[in-house]
């Protein structure tokens, strides 16, 4: 691990009131962020012309193969050159694990059970982008996603907002993942288990197994210990080491547990919740992705503390 003082210097951040703060941004008119949309396929967020993340939103049911490749939207994270995703796409081991994604294998609606993790019988379908904005210190977009029943009608209407901050030093991306899950037609019950539900990160299937996991304290048992502020993993891909921290906002549903032990690197935060008809469940997570070995625990904790101070996602606009 890199020494904590050196790592903070490389990361390009400063301690402000005990929390991590990004360096002062440039003027908004000089935003280094741009969007590049490949219509019907994916949306790239670029920083000074380099691809940071790619939102995969294609949906094609013309063949079984295309349906399986496009049954859910997800977010790829790219390497330092902006050339290659370091996250998993369609194919490989457990191909339903893709990039940064959300889903539950046990969604209860109108007395029936639906799997919106493996996407058996239905899909999550991107409808449109409702917001895109590039600022001096961030880029944000919102995707409207329908979680359809087996008849192709939305059980859940999701507003999925991705905010990407400038990379600095070894940090490849700092990503806020905000999801607002609405129940327009009837009550929704999100059940399942830590292995097959929640908000997760999946490294590329080409990674060298096993991944290594890190927690806020020693002796953590991921499935047992509830409401940890973060979990992290380190993995090797194409001869390079990557570190990823997933932060759970304190405003999220309680009794959250992490799945963070699989050798192939899929890890994430899981909870169970009910959404009443007409109500919205807001969720907030942050992903810190860096090249190189995992920094010391105190740096990761400061990352998490800074995120916790950003406030809760509003249930209604």
Beta strands, then each sheet from edge to edge (+ up, - down):
strand 1: 13-16
strand 2: 19-22
strand 3: 33-38
strand 4: 42-47
strand 5: 50-56
strand 6: 74-77
strand 7: 100-109
strand 8: 112-116
strand 9: 124-134
strand 10: 138-148
strand 11: 154-165
strand 12: 171-182
strand 13: 188-190
strand 14: 197-201
strand 15: 208-215
strand 16: 230-237
strand 17: 240-248
strand 18: 257-259
strand 19: 267-270
strand 20: 273-275
strand 21: 280-291
sheet 1: 1+ 2-
sheet 2: 3+ 4- 5+ 6-
sheet 3: 8+ 7- 13+ 20-
sheet 4: 8+ 7- 14+ 19- 18+
sheet 5: 9+ 10- 11+ 12- 21+ 17- 16+ 15-
end
